[in-house]
Amino acid sequence: MMKENDSVYIAGHNGMVGSAIVRGLKQRGFKNLICRTSKELDLRNQQAVDLFFAKEKPQFVFLAAAKVGGIVANNTYRASFLYDNLMIASNIIHAAYANQVTKLLFLGSSCIYPKMAPQPLKEEYLLTGPLEHTNEPYAIAKIAGIKLCETYRDQHGANFISVMPTNLYGLNDNYHPENSHVLPALIRRFHEAKENGLPEVVIWGSGNPKREFLYADDLADACIFLMDNYDEKEIINIGCGEDLSIKELAQLVKEVIGYTGNMKFDTSKPDGTPRKLMDVSKINTIGWRYTTPLKDGIKKAYADFLEKRKS
């Protein structure tokens, strides 16, 4: 159980997930938070990470740092996604063990599950079939992180846990036109179409794949809850347990933004996995459920997007 004065290192505190965890900890009265930007500490550099841990001696670690992106980015920068994420996970997990960290939480991703795994995705489906090709390097690096947590637990008795979040959105998201995930990309496209009076918005893919979306502050809440209430070797899913089609999602974003034009689907672009829904019965049984409805979350994300456009 974390206490308010414990030193807590949040790796990736400027990202959407890391910043949500920082907000969640501050709201709970935690005062001793350790954060470093990627300029201050290159997590791919083993020596730098070792020196940082030896000096700061954090008691708890949230490993939310990662190189992330949407389908196109994952498929274009395959070596970078594999190398960077392997190094980040390996360096931090080993340094946490070497410096007697009390507990570490590693954030995986729902893309670790096989492409054609049965739905909803149960934790035991990991490594039961081939991965989605487009983001395979990222998934392999995340699976390596999970296995590092498991093996350091087996060999050294380290209390390292791994959590698998579903698709996320929220404050501090990446709204890059090509390298972002589907929800922030839609927010940007509909906003710009509305601003420029465009008659239609083109959406990549058929619009048929189904996805689940969790507000990042809900994920942070779940991570803090699990840091205090979960000590098992097995991975645990975090999601809301409900999904919708990309077409339905686009309609929702369109409504929130107030765009009145048409939607057109570009079927020459890849769809990715046909359906991705997490089985969240395990985390629900322990006592956690999501609280932010999708439309409310999109409104908050859009307000954040507008705020970022001003600055």
Secondary structure, DSSP 8 states (H G I E B T S, - for coil): ---TTS-EEEETTTSHHHHHHHHHHHHTT---EE---TTT--TT-HHHHHHHHHHH--SEEEE-------HHHHHHSHHHHHHHHHHHHHHHHHHHHHTT-SEEEEE--GGGS-TT--SSB-GGGTTSS---GGGHHHHHHHHHHHHHHHHHHHHH---EEEEEE-EEE-TT----TTTS-HHHHHHHHHHHHHHHT-SEEEEES-S--EE-EEEHHHHHHHHHHHHHH---SS-EEES-S--EEHHHHHHHHHHHHT--SEEEEETTS----SEE-B--HHHHHHT------HHHHHHHHHHHHHHHHH-
